[in-house]
Amino acid sequence: MTLLEQLGDIAKRGVELLEEAHAASSLPLPADQARTVRRTAAAFLSPTSHSRYQSRALAAARRNQHSLETLALIARRSRGISDPTKRWQFREKLCATAGTTAQVSRAATRLLREINPPPEREDGGRRIMHGEKTTLSFTGPAAQMADIWAAAKSDPLAWLTGSRAAAPATVTTNVIIELPDYLKILAGDGDDIRLAMTNGATITGAELIRRTLAGAGLFTLIHPERGPVNLYRTRQASAKQRRMLEAEGARCAWSACRRPASECQAHHLIEYSRGGLTHPENMTLLCPYHNSINGLPGRGRMARVNGRIAWLPPASRHNASPSSPHSSMHSGHSGIHSNAESGVASRAHGPPVFTGRARTGPTAAVP
């Protein structure tokens, strides 16, 4: 057996190494490694009132052939659990988890979130010194902090040293309300309804009623099949169109992106150059980064499916094409058409090409 083969065999016998180290008076290892091995052996092999958990954990570690490195990780991650029963349950579950040390580490992170959930953040602030610079951070209710950030973001230092006025976000241009929720709010049952605002915050329906509504604004109700519809043949999205797009989605439409709508750009689902109309049904909001990669090879693209904005993976590029902007407007349908309809649209206007870089500016409508 070669040295590498011996090393591979030893790596599968972590429990046996711990048992030998626990019984030894000294270890022929560098001081830091010896200290780690002794701590791990003490965690798993010292006498305990939870002997059944201990036996099951060691048996599972043998069965999964966990290495000494994996067992050391389990012991180290378990030290922050004060309750002995929960600590041994944690060790047993991880010993019963098959896989590499990295896979066991990810499982440990998930378990620790369940055992020790992060504490609720308290209102307050803190200061961090960086030599000649200082960073101030504040924690507070999301809606109030959004108002403060809207007032301060253009020049935070001037805002802090000046009046520090925080104008509330304009509700009618920022709050997205589905019709059933709107009716509940009007009936006075809005405490349990959470409304997304395009500045990134959320408020309850009751808080919406308490806020002052801007007289020049409007609420946009979203049709369940078509989405908001308004026909224009200009390239740039108007302020009114942006309001309608913000009413449809409070954040960048790309999956998992949390950039608020106020920092996004208007994007043509079907390019303006290929007949795409500049109206809300053919548009959505994307942050500058996702607007620039939309439709690039391997990145997928945005489309309207049954009236809802959806991300289509790269494999869907040839399976489902967005509807023709003209046929969509006059047929009363939106989203993904049948194969026959898609074929007609493709012959009439050519296949949609989802490429191009984003323009700058908050109202840019870019393919």
C-alpha positions in Angstrom: 0.0 0.0 0.0 1.4 3.4 -1.0 1.6 6.4 1.3 -1.3 8.0 -0.5 -3.4 4.8 -0.2 -2.6 4.8 3.5 -3.6 8.4 3.8 -6.9 7.7 2.0 -7.6 4.8 4.4 -6.8 6.8 7.5 -9.1 9.6 6.3 -12.0 7.2 6.5 -11.3 6.2 10.1 -11.8 9.4 12.0 -13.5 7.8 15.0 -10.7 5.2 15.4 -8.2 8.0 15.4 -10.1 9.9 18.1 -10.4 6.7 20.3 -6.6 6.2 20.0 -5.9 9.8 20.8 -8.3 9.9 23.7 -6.4 7.0 25.4 -2.9 8.2 24.6 -0.9 10.2 27.1 0.8 12.2 24.4 0.4 12.7 20.6 3.2 12.6 18.1 1.7 15.6 16.3 2.5 19.3 16.0 1.2 21.3 18.9 -1.7 22.9 17.1 -2.9 19.6 15.5 -2.5 17.8 18.8 -4.7 20.4 20.5 -7.4 20.1 17.9 -7.4 16.3 18.1 -7.6 16.3 21.9 -10.5 18.8 21.9 -12.4 16.7 19.3 -11.8 13.5 21.2 -13.0 15.1 24.4 -16.1 16.3 22.8 -17.1 12.9 21.4 -15.6 10.4 23.9 -15.7 12.1 27.4 -18.2 10.6 29.9 -21.7 12.2 29.5 -25.2 11.8 30.7 -26.3 11.6 27.1 -24.6 8.3 26.4 -27.3 7.1 24.0 -26.8 10.2 21.8 -23.1 9.6 22.0 -23.3 6.0 20.9 -25.6 6.8 18.0 -23.4 9.7 16.9 -20.2 7.6 16.9 -21.9 4.7 15.1 -23.2 7.1 12.4 -19.7 8.7 12.0 -18.2 5.2 11.5 -20.9 4.3 9.0 -20.3 7.4 7.0 -16.5 7.1 7.3 -16.2 10.7 8.5 -12.6 12.0 8.6 -10.9 13.6 11.6 -11.3 17.0 9.9 -15.1 16.5 9.6 -15.4 15.4 13.3 -13.3 18.4 14.4 -15.7 20.6 12.5 -18.8 19.1 14.1 -17.2 19.4 17.6 -16.2 23.1 16.9 -19.6 24.1 15.5 -21.4 22.5 18.5 -19.6 24.5 21.2 -22.0 27.5 20.9 -25.0 25.3 21.8 -25.5 25.7 25.6 -28.2 23.1 26.0 -26.5 19.7 26.4 -29.4 17.8 24.8 -29.6 20.0 21.8 -25.8 19.9 21.5 -25.8 16.1 21.3 -28.7 16.1 18.9 -26.8 18.5 16.7 -23.7 16.2 16.8 -25.8 13.1 16.1 -27.5 14.7 13.1 -24.3 15.8 11.6 -22.6 12.5 12.1 -25.5 10.9 10.3 -25.0 13.3 7.4 -23.1 11.7 4.6 -20.7 13.7 2.4 -17.6 15.8 2.5 -16.5 18.2 5.2 -17.9 21.1 3.2 -21.3 19.4 2.8 -21.4 18.7 6.5 -20.5 22.3 7.2 -23.4 23.6 5.2 -25.8 21.2 7.0 -24.4 22.5 10.3 -25.2 26.1 9.3 -28.8 25.2 8.5 -29.2 23.3 11.8 -27.7 26.2 13.8 -30.2 28.6 12.3 -33.0 26.4 13.6 -31.4 25.9 17.0 -30.2 29.5 17.5 -32.3 31.8 15.3 -30.8 35.2 14.8 -32.1 37.7 17.4 -34.6 40.3 16.4 -32.8 43.5 15.5 -33.3 46.4 17.9 -33.7 50.0 17.0 -30.5 52.0 17.4 -27.3 53.0 15.8 -23.5 52.4 16.0 -20.3 54.1 14.9 -17.3 52.4 13.3 -14.0 54.4 13.2 -11.7 54.0 10.1 -8.8 56.2 10.8 -9.8 59.6 9.4 -13.2 58.3 8.3 -16.2 57.2 10.3 -19.2 55.0 9.4 -22.6 55.5 11.0 -25.3 52.8 10.7 -28.8 52.9 12.0 -31.6 50.3 12.5 -35.3 51.1 12.6 -38.7 50.3 11.2 -38.4 49.6 7.4 -40.9 52.2 6.3 -39.3 55.0 8.4 -35.8 54.1 7.4 -36.8 54.1 3.7 -38.1 57.7 4.1 -34.9 58.7 5.7 -32.8 57.1 3.0 -34.8 58.7 0.3 -34.1 62.1 1.8 -30.4 61.5 2.6 -29.0 59.3 -0.2 -28.0 62.1 -2.6 -25.7 63.7 0.0 -25.8 61.8 3.4 -23.2 64.1 5.1 -25.1 67.3 4.2 -28.3 65.7 5.3 -26.9 64.7 8.7 -25.4 68.1 9.3 -28.4 70.0 8.0 -32.1 69.8 8.8 -32.4 66.0 8.7 -35.9 66.2 7.3 -37.3 62.9 6.1 -40.2 63.3 3.7 -42.5 60.2 3.6 -42.3 58.2 0.4 -45.2 59.1 -2.0 -47.5 56.2 -1.3 -49.6 56.4 -4.4 -46.6 55.9 -6.7 -45.0 53.3 -4.6 -47.5 50.9 -3.0 -48.6 47.8 -4.9 -52.1 46.6 -4.0 -54.0 43.6 -5.4 -57.7 44.2 -5.7 -58.8 41.7 -3.0 -56.4 43.2 -0.6 -57.5 46.7 -1.5 -61.1 45.8 -0.6 -60.0 44.3 2.7 -58.2 47.5 3.5 -61.2 49.7 2.7 -63.2 47.4 5.0 -60.8 48.2 7.9 -59.2 44.7 7.9 -55.8 45.7 6.7 -53.6 44.9 9.7 -52.5 41.5 8.4 -51.8 42.7 4.8 -48.2 43.5 3.9 -47.8 45.9 1.0 -44.5 46.2 -0.9 -43.2 49.7 -1.6 -40.9 50.5 -4.6 -38.3 52.0 -2.2 -37.7 48.6 -0.8 -39.8 48.8 2.4 -43.1 47.2 3.4 -46.1 48.6 5.2 -49.3 47.2 6.5 -52.7 48.0 5.0 -53.6 49.9 8.2 -50.5 52.0 7.9 -51.3 52.8 4.3 -54.7 54.3 5.4 -52.9 56.4 8.1 -50.5 57.9 5.6 -51.3 61.0 3.6 -52.1 60.1 -0.1 -50.6 62.4 -2.7 -53.4 64.1 -4.6 -51.7 63.9 -8.0 -50.9 60.2 -7.7 -52.9 57.1 -8.6 -53.4 53.5 -7.7 -52.9 51.0 -10.5 -55.1 47.8 -10.5 -53.4 44.9 -12.3 -55.5 42.8 -14.7 -54.9 39.1 -13.8 -54.3 38.1 -17.5 -53.0 41.2 -19.4 -51.3 43.2 -16.7 -51.3 47.0 -17.1 -52.0 48.1 -20.7 -51.4 51.6 -22.2 -50.4 52.0 -25.9 -47.5 54.3 -26.8 -45.0 54.1 -29.7 -42.2 56.2 -28.1 -38.9 54.5 -27.1 -38.5 56.1 -23.7 -40.8 55.2 -20.8 -42.8 58.1 -19.5 -43.2 58.9 -15.9 -46.7 57.6 -16.0 -45.6 54.3 -17.5 -42.9 53.9 -14.8 -45.6 54.4 -12.2 -47.6 51.6 -13.7 -44.5 49.3 -13.9 -43.6 50.1 -10.3 -47.2 49.2 -9.3 -46.7 45.8 -10.9 -43.4 45.0 -9.1 -41.7 46.7 -6.2 -38.2 45.4 -7.1 -36.1 44.3 -10.0 -38.1 41.6 -11.9 -35.0 39.3 -12.1 -35.4 36.3 -9.8 -33.9 36.9 -6.3 -32.7 40.5 -7.1 -33.7 42.9 -4.3 -32.8 46.2 -6.0 -35.9 48.5 -5.4 -37.9 49.7 -8.4 -36.8 53.3 -7.9 -33.2 52.2 -8.8 -34.3 50.1 -11.9 -34.6 50.8 -15.6 -37.5 50.2 -17.9 -36.9 47.2 -20.1 -38.6 46.2 -23.4 -39.6 42.5 -23.3 -39.7 42.6 -27.1 -37.1 45.1 -28.4 -38.3 48.4 -29.6 -36.2 47.9 -32.8 -38.2 44.8 -33.6 -41.6 46.2 -33.2 -41.9 46.1 -29.4 -44.2 48.8 -28.1 -43.4 51.2 -25.3 -46.2 50.4 -23.0 -46.4 48.5 -19.6 -47.6 45.2 -21.1 -44.4 44.9 -23.1 -42.1 46.3 -20.3 -40.8 45.5 -16.9 -38.3 47.0 -14.5 -34.7 45.6 -14.3 -31.7 46.9 -12.3 -28.9 48.1 -14.5 -26.9 44.8 -14.1 -29.8 42.5 -15.0 -30.9 44.8 -17.8 -27.4 44.5 -19.3 -27.3 40.6 -19.2 -30.9 39.9 -20.1 -30.9 37.6 -23.2 -27.1 37.1 -23.3 -26.1 33.5 -24.0 -26.6 31.3 -21.0 -28.3 34.0 -18.9 -32.0 33.6 -19.8 -34.5 36.4 -20.4 -37.6 38.1 -19.0 -41.1 37.5 -20.6 -44.7 38.0 -19.7 -46.5 34.6 -19.1 -50.2 34.7 -18.6 -50.0 38.4 -17.6 -47.2 37.8 -15.1 -43.5 38.7 -15.5 -41.4 35.6 -15.4 -37.7 34.7 -16.0 -37.2 32.1 -18.7 -34.1 30.0 -18.5 -31.8 29.7 -21.5 -33.4 26.4 -22.6 -36.7 28.2 -23.0 -35.4 30.6 -25.7 -36.6 28.5 -28.6 -39.5 26.8 -26.8 -41.4 29.9 -25.8 -41.1 33.3 -27.4 -42.9 36.4 -26.2 -46.1 37.3 -28.1 -46.0 39.8 -31.0 -46.6 43.2 -29.5 -49.2 44.0 -32.1 -51.2 40.8 -31.9 -51.0 40.9 -28.1 -52.6 44.4 -28.1 -55.5 43.6 -30.4 -56.3 39.9 -29.6 -56.9 40.5 -25.9 -54.2 38.0 -24.9 -50.8 38.4 -23.4 -47.9 36.3 -22.3 -46.8 33.2 -24.2 -48.8 32.3 -27.3 -49.3 28.9 -28.8 -46.7 27.5 -31.1 -48.8 28.5 -34.1 -49.2 32.0 -32.9 -45.5 32.2 -32.1 -44.7 31.1 -35.6 -46.9 33.8 -37.1 -45.3 36.4 -34.9 -41.8 35.2 -35.8 -42.6 35.4 -39.5 -44.1 38.8 -39.2 -41.5 40.5 -37.1 -38.5 38.0 -37.0 -37.5 36.2 -33.8 -37.1 38.3 -30.7 -33.4 39.1 -30.0 -32.8 39.7 -26.3 -29.5 41.5 -26.3 -28.2 45.0 -25.7 -26.7 47.1 -23.0 -28.7 49.2 -20.6 -29.0 53.0 -21.1 -28.4 55.1 -18.1 -31.0 57.1 -16.4 -34.1 56.1 -14.4 -36.6 56.2 -17.3 -34.5 54.6 -20.0 -36.5 52.0 -21.9 -33.9 49.6 -23.3 -34.4 46.2 -25.0 
